[in-house]
């Protein structure tokens, strides 16, 4: 008989920690962003858009989080896979899902299990990825 260890789900307090840390990292870089945190089921736990962030950043942060969650991989690692010569080039249009293959989405794992995802939009893709990474580092402290 095998036993399964319960993994603590991502909480709203965790989501707020992620959002605050990502926004602090963005603010330190002089970038205004939107940040979305989803739970393991893809449901929003928290969302925040800086007052001056471009409006589309709200949508891109959510789609980046959703993509990272569904594929359990950072969106930065998926960009080349969907280019015209990539193995998954048709994936963005094959599914009726809000996938976005731009850096800035990262899955959140706890004890090796997927518990949610964070997405950051508003900066350059590399910046958004760095802000999301900083948020995950803060959560793991």
N, C-alpha and C positions, 0 to 999 in steps of 0.2 A: 504494500500500500504506500503510495506516495503522498507526501503532504505538500500543500501549497501555502506559501507565505503571503499573507496579505500585504499589499503595497499601499502606503498612504497616498490617497489621491491628491492632486493639486488643489489647493484651497484658494479661497478669495484672498486670504492674507498673503499667500505665496504669489498670487497674481499681482497684487499691489506692490509687493517687493520687486517683482520683475519690471513692472511699469516704472516705478520710481527710479530704479537703477539704470534702466535704458534711457530714461529722460535725462538723468544727471550726466550720463556719458555723452549724450547728444548735446546737451547744454554746454558742457565743457569744450566741445568741438565747435560751438557756435552754430549748431544745426537744429532746426525745428522739425519735429517728427510726430508721427502717430504710432501708437504701440497697441497691439492686440494680443491678448492671452486667451487661449482656448483650452478647455479640459480635454480629457482623453476621448470623449465622444464628439468633439468638434464644436461644443457649445461655448459661447463667449463667457469668460469669467471676468474679464476686465478690458476696458478700452479707454484710451485717452488720446486726444489730438491737441497738440499745442495750438494756441490761438492763431499763430502766424504760419502754421504748417500748411502746405498746399492741400487743397481739399481732397484731391485724389489719393493722398497718402493714407487716409483712413481706409479706403478700399484696398490699396496695395498691402498695407500691414496685415489686414485680415486675410487676404488671399495667400500671402507668404506664410502666415501661421498655418492656414489650412493645408497648404501644399506640404509643408514640413511635417505636419501631423500625419497626413494620409500616406506619405512615402517614408516616414520615420527617418528622415535625412535632412540635413541643412540644405536650404534651397541653393546656397552657393555651390554645393557639390553636384547639383543637378543641371546647372545651366548648359554645360556642354552636351548632355544627353539628349536635349531637345532641339539642338541646332539641326539644320537641314540634313547634315550627314550623320547625325547622332542616332543611336539605336531606338530612342523613344521620340523621334521627331514629330510623330503624329499625336502623341499623348495630349498636348494642350487642347487640341480640337476634337479628339476622339471621345472625350468624356464631357458630359454636361455638368461639369463641376467647376468651381471657381479657383482653378489652379493658376499659380503664377511662378514662373521659373526665373526669378530675379533674387539675388542674394539679399538676405535680411530675415529669413524665416529659419527657426531652429527648433527641433523637437526637444521636449523636456523629458528626461528619463529619471526614474528613481528606482534604485535597486535593480537596474537593468530592465525595467519595464517602462513603456511609454505612458506618461501620465498627462501630457498636454503639449502645447507648443506656444512659442512667442513669435510675433512678426513685427518688424519695424519698417516703416516707410517714411520717406521724406528727404533723406540724404542720398548721396551716391550709394550704389549697391554695396560697395566695400565698407562704407561708413555704417550703413544699416546693419550689416553683418557684425561689425565690431561692437555696435551698441547692444545688439541682442546677446552677443557673447559676454559682454560685461555684465549684463543682467543675470545670465545664468551663473556666472562666477559669484555674484553677490548672493544668489539664492543658495548656492552650495556651501556658503560659510556657516 
